[in-house]
Amino acid sequence: MKYSIIIPTKNNPEQVRRCIDSIPDRADMEILVCDDNSDAEFQPGIKALCDERSNVVLIPSDRSAWAGHARNMGVDNATGDWLIFSDSDDFFDAGFWKEIDAITEVSDADIIYFNVKGVNSDTLEPAARGATYSKYVDDFVDGKKNAEERLRYYHMVPWGKVFRRSFIKDSNIRYDEVRASNDVMFNITAGSQAKKVEAHKILMYYVTVSTNSLTKKKDKELLRCRFDVLIRHYKYVLSLGKPQCAYNMIQYAFRYSKPHGFGELLYYAKKMIKNRINPFIVFYKIGRYD
């Protein structure tokens, strides 16, 4: 098996269908649909969808533990030489599959990065989401200053790249099983530990934007979860001696507290102090959080 495409899902069989339809039906590709314990009314539809193709495997969970848990199930069950992650509401560019074989056949990299484009999920009209990550790729290919550092430490989404499975397994890199930002530490850890990375200005993937997306939600507990992950990222890059890759935590404290008032800002300030992060220190950033 050459490729394992891992798709976490919950209660959205129609979007999963679009994603699967963008992947070739090849014997050396396995598509692992990892269901985060969908509601009973959706489970038959997801199972029926997976039964339509021989290279699609349904991996169900008996508990709801968010997308990080679903992705970990995919990693645990994957048999391909390369791991490719997709969100269930996104899809692949048809031309990508014509390019990937030649690239992976000769690559000795642990991670290979590609370009992505943002589109509206319903209309497919262009959207800004994902543009920052494609810029990281373009800058690396063009040999721009600090470009490899940006690629390794700021490309914190699971899509738009291909991982060597042996590298992920041997390094025991796992997704956080949290409600939001489960992918940040997985991708930053992989980026920092990869012996070699490479990138290509080839369109791989369409990342969609919709009104009910998790990235659009602003409830208090979800934003606190995101902030906790950013603290982990902050402390991790400092432990590697890379303070220039740390995010401006004050900026995110203001952004995340804005929908909930001054009391929430105090919560974030106390959280930073508890983690020995001086809230008045601002590190120079070589990129930005997308």
LUMNU-633796 format. One record per atom (N, C-alpha, C): x, y, z. Coordinates in steps of 0.2 Angstrom, whole numbers, plus 5000, padded with zeros to 4 digits. Layout:
<nodes>
XYZ
...
</nodes>
This chain:
<nodes>
500449945000
500050005000
500450065000
500350114995
500750174995
500550234999
499850244999
499550305002
499050285006
499050315012
498450305017
498150375018
497550385015
497150455016
496750445021
496850485027
496450485033
495950545033
495350525034
494750575034
494350565041
494450615045
494050615051
493350635050
492850615053
492150635051
491650625057
491150665057
490550655062
489950685059
489450645058
488850665056
488750705049
489250695044
489250725038
489350685032
488950635030
489150585025
489150625018
488750675017
488750705010
489450735009
489750775014
490350805013
490950755012
490850695016
491350645015
491350615008
490750615005
490650584998
491050634993
491050694994
491450744990
492150734990
492350724996
493050714998
493350644995
492950594996
493150524993
493150534985
492650564982
492650564975
493250604972
493550644976
494150674973
494750634974
494750574976
495250534977
495250474972
495750454969
495750394964
495550334967
495250294963
495050224965
495650174963
496150174967
496750134966
496950084971
497150024969
497349974973
497849994978
498350044977
498850054981
498650124985
498050134986
497850194990
497250164994
497350175001
496750155005
496550225008
495850225009
495550285011
495150265018
495450295023
495250275030
494750325033
494150315033
493550365035
493550345043
493750395047
493750385054
493150415057
492650385059
492050405062
492050425069
492050485071
492050505078
491350495082
491150435082
490550415085
489950455083
489750455076
489250495073
488550475077
488050515077
487450505079
487150445075
486650405078
486350345076
486050355069
485750415068
485450435062
485950435056
486550455057
487050465052
487450405050
487450355055
487950305054
487750255048
487150245047
487050205041
487250235034
487150305034
487350335028
488150335027
488550345032
489250345032
489450275030
489150225033
489350155031
489250135024
488650155022
488450145015
488950175010
489150235012
489550275007
490250235007
490450215013
491150175013
491150105009
490550075009
490450015006
490450014998
490450084996
490350084988
490950074985
491550084988
492250074985
492650024989
493049984985
493449934989
494049964992
494250024991
494850044994
494650095000
494050095002
493750145007
493650095013
493950115019
493850075025
493550115030
493050095033
492650135039
493050115045
493250165049
493550145056
493050185061
492650145064
492150185069
492450185076
492250235080
492450245087
491850235091
491950205097
491350195101
491250245106
491650305105
491650365110
491750425106
491450475108
491650545105
492250575108
492750585104
493350615107
493650665102
493250695097
493450745093
493950715087
494150765083
494450745077
495150725078
495450745083
496150715085
496150645086
495650615090
495550545091
495450515085
495050535081
494850505074
495550505070
495950555070
496550555066
497050505069
497050495075
497550445078
497250375076
496650365076
496350295074
496650285067
496650335063
496850325056
497550305056
497950345059
498750325060
498850255062
498450235067
498550175070
498350115065
497950125061
497650075056
497950085049
498350135048
498650145041
499150095039
499250075033
499750035031
500150065025
499950115023
500350145017
500950175019
501450185014
502050215015
502050285017
501450325014
501450395015
500750405018
500650455023
500050475026
499850545023
499250545021
498950605019
498250615023
498250675026
497650695030
497150745026
496550735027
496050775024
495450785029
495250855029
494650865033
494050835029
493550815032
492950785028
492550835024
492650905025
492250955021
492750985015
493350955015
493850985010
493850925004
494250944999
494350894994
495050904990
495250864986
495850864983
495850884975
496350914973
496350934966
496550874962
496150874956
496250814952
497050804949
497350864948
497950864945
498550844950
498350844956
498850824961
499050754961
498550714959
498750634959
499150614953
499150664948
499550644942
500350664944
500450704949
501150724951
501450684957
501050664961
501250634968
501650574967
501550534963
501950464962
502650484960
502750524955
503450544953
503850574959
503450614963
503850644969
504050604974
503550564976
503650514982
504150454980
504150444974
504650384971
505350404973
505550464972
506250484973
506350524979
505850544983
505950584989
506250554995
506750584998
507050555005
506750605011
506250645009
506050685015
505550655019
505550675025
504950645030
504350685029
504350745027
503750785025
503850815019
503250815014
503250855008
502650895008
502850965007
502251015007
502051035000
501451055000
501151074993
500751134994
500451164989
500051214989
499251194990
498951244993
498251234994
497851304992
497151294991
496751354989
496151354993
495951404996
495351414999
494751424995
494151394996
493551404992
492951394997
492451434995
491751424999
491451354998
491251325003
491051255003
490451244998
490051294998
489451284994
489451304987
489851364986
489851394979
490451384976
491051364979
491651344977
492051414974
491751474976
492051534975
492651544979
493251574977
493851584980
493751614987
494151594992
494151614999
494851625001
494951665006
495651675008
496051625012
495651575015
495851525019
496451485016
496951475019
497451435017
498051465013
497951535011
498451565008
499051575011
499051585018
499651585022
500151525021
499751465021
500151405021
500451395014
500151415008
500451415002
501051465001
500951515004
501551565004
502151535008
502051495013
502651465016
502951415011
502551385007
502851335002
503151374997
502851424994
503151464989
503851494991
503851524997
504451555000
505051505001
504851445003
505351395004
505651374997
505251364992
505451344985
505851394982
505651454984
506051514981
506651534985
506851494990
507451504994
507451574998
506851595000
506751655004
507051645011
507251695014
507551695021
507051675026
507251625031
506851605036
506351555033
506351545027
505751505024
505651435027
506251395028
506151335031
505951335038
506151385042
505851385049
505151405049
504851445044
504151455044
503751395042
504051355037
503751295035
503751245041
504251235044
504251185050
503851205056
503851265058
503551285064
502951325064
502751345058
502051385057
501551345053
501751295049
501251255045
500951205050
500451225054
500151185059
499551155057
499351145051
498751115049
498951045046
498450995046
498650925044
498650925037
498250965033
498250955026
498750995022
498850985016
499351015012
499950985012
500050925014
500650895015
500650825015
501150785014
501250715014
501750695019
501550645024
502050625029
502250555028
502950545028
503150475028
502950435034
502550385033
502250345039
502750325044
503250295042
503850265046
504050325051
504150385048
504350435052
503850455058
503250455056
502750475061
502650415067
502750355064
502650295069
503250295073
503850295070
504450295074
504550345079
504350405078
504350465082
503750475087
503250425086
502750425091
502350495091
502250525086
501950585085
501150575085
500850605090
500050595090
499750665090
499050655088
498650715088
498350725095
498250785098
497950795104
497250785103
496950745108
496250725108
495850785112
495850845109
495450905112
494950925107
494550975109
494050995105
494251035099
494751075100
494951125095
495751125095
496051145089
496751145088
497051085090
496751025088
497050965090
497650945085
497750985080
498250975075
498851015076
498851065080
499451105081
500051075083
500051045089
500651005091
500850955087
500450915084
500650855079
501050885074
500850945071
501150965065
501851005067
501851035072
502451075074
502951025077
502750975080
503250925082
503550885076
503050865072
503350835066
503850885062
503650945061
504050985057
504750995061
504751005067
505351015071
505850945071
505550895070
505850825071
506050795064
505750825059
505950795052
506650805050
506950755048
507650755046
507750805040
507250795036
507250835029
506550845027
506450905025
505750925022
505850955015
505350945011
505350975004
504751005003
504651044997
504051074995
504051084988
503351084985
503251094978
502651144977
502751184972
502251224970
501751194966
501451144969
500951104965
500251104969
499751124966
499051124970
498851054972
498851044979
498650984981
497850974983
497651034986
497051024990
496651094990
495951084991
495551144992
495251134999
495451195003
495151195010
494551245010
494051215013
493351255012
493251295018
492751345017
492551395022
491751385022
491451385028
490751375028
490551415035
489951435035
489751475041
489751435047
489651365047
489551325053
490251285055
490851315052
491451285053
491651295060
492051245062
492351255069
492751315070
493151335065
493551395065
493151455066
492551455064
492051515065
491751525072
491851465076
491451465082
491851505088
491551545092
491851585097
491651575104
491351515106
491151505112
491751495117
491651515123
492151525128
492651465129
492351405130
492751345131
493151325125
492851335119
493251325113
493851365113
493751435114
494351475113
494851465119
494651445125
495051425130
495551365128
495151325125
495551265122
496051285117
495951325113
496451355108
496951385111
496851425116
497351465120
497851415124
497551365127
497951315130
498451275125
498251265119
498651235114
499251285112
499051345111
499551395110
500051405115
499851395121
500351395127
500851335126
500551285124
500951225123
501451235118
501251265112
501651285107
502251335109
502051385112
502451435115
503051405119
502851355124
503351325128
503751275124
503451245119
503851195115
504451225111
504251285108
504751315103
505251345108
505151375114
505651395118
506051345120
505851285122
506251225124
506751205119
506551225112
507051205107
507451265105
507451315109
507951375108
507751415102
507051425101
506851455095
506251505097
506451555101
505951605104
505651645098
506051655092
505751695087
505151655083
505051595085
504451555082
503851565087
503951595093
503451595098
502951645096
502251635097
501751685095
501651735101
501451795099
501251845103
500651835107
500751805113
500151785117
499751835119
499951895120
499551955122
499051965116
499251955110
498851965104
498251915104
498351855106
497851805106
497451805112
497751835118
497251845124
496751895122
496951945119
496452005117
495951975112
496151935107
495751915102
495251865104
495451815109
495051765111
494551795117
494751845120
494351865126
493851915123
493951945117
493552005114
492751985114
492551925112
491851905112
491551905119
491951895125
491751885131
491851935137
492251985135
492352035140
492952035144
493052085148
493652105152
493852045157
493352015160
493451955164
493751905161
493651885155
493951835151
494651855149
494851915148
495451935147
495951925153
495651935159
495951925165
496151845166
495651805164
495751735164
496351715160
496451745154
497051735150
497651755153
497651815156
498251845159
498451795165
498051775169
498251725174
498451665171
498251645166
498451575163
499151585160
499351645158
500051655155
500451655161
500251695166
500751705172
500851635176
500351595176
500351525179
500851485175
500951495169
501351455164
502051495163
502151545168
502751585168
502951615161
502351635158
502451675152
502251755154
502751795153
502651865155
502251895149
501651915151
501151945146
501352005143
501852035146
502152105143
502652095138
502952025137
503452015132
503151995126
503352025120
503152015114
503751995110
503751935107
504351905103
504251925096
504751945092
504751955085
504551895082
504051895077
503751845074
503951845067
504151785064
504351775057
503751755053
503151745056
502551735052
501951745056
501451715054
500851735059
500351675059
499951665064
499551615065
498951615060
498751565057
498251575052
497651545055
</nodes>
